[in-house]
């Protein structure tokens, strides 16, 4: 569970990683394993962040399964817009 109403720094890091790997392509299926490679979050953390980002409409969970519960995700138009507007 993500607590607080601000888009947290960790949420930004996760969305930045997703945005970079997607290369601006909303149709590209991204492996959650590849997304988490640099983030090094544990299974519960990455699951919670992905669910949170999906609730906000920034990503779509495409497949279930694999070491992180979710196998693949896609960034949405809304997520891509948020990613491009994130401060560094």
N, C-alpha and C positions, 0 to 999 in steps of 0.2 A: 504494500500500500504506500502510495506517495502522499505525504502530508504537507499541507500548506497550499496556498492558492497561487503562489508564484511559480513560474516555470523554472525549476531548480537548475543549478549549475550542472548536476549530473545528467539531468534530462537533456540539457543543451548538448553535452558531450555525446550522448547516445544519438541524438538527432543529427549532429554534425557528422558522426561516423557513418550513419545511414545515408546522409546526403552526399558525402564524398564517394562512397562506394557505388551509389546509384548513378553517378555522373549525370544527374539531371533527367534520367529516364524513368518515368513513372510506370512503365511496363516491365522494367527489369526486376526479375525475382532475385532477391538477395538472400544468401545463406546466413542464417543467424549465427552460425559458427564463425563465418568470416567477419560479420559485424562485431562480434565479441572478441575477436583475436587481439586487438589492441586495447580494448576496454578492460578485459580480464575480470569481468563481473562473474559472480557465482550464478548458478542456475536460477535460484529464486529471484535474485536482483534483476537479471536480464529479463526474466519472465514478467516481473512487475513493471519494469520500464516499458516493455513492448505493449503490455495491456494498457498502460496509462497513455502512451502515444496513440494507440488505436482509439481509445475513448475520445481523445482530443481530435481525431480525424486526420492525424499526421501520417499514419502508416496503415497498411492493411495486412493482417496476418493471413498468409496464403496457404501454408501447409503446417500440419502438426506432426511432431515426431522429431527424434534426434536427441542429442545430449542436452539441449536447452529447452525442451518441451516443444518449442515452435521451430519448424525447419526452415521456412522461408517467409519473407515479408516483402512488401513493396511500399515505396514512399508514395504518398498521394500528392495531388496538386497542392492541396493546403499545406502538406508537410514540406514540399519543395519551396513554397513561398516562405514559410516560417524559417526554413534552413537558410535561404538566401538573405533573410533579414536578421539573423542572429549576429550579435556583436561578438567580436573575437576576444 
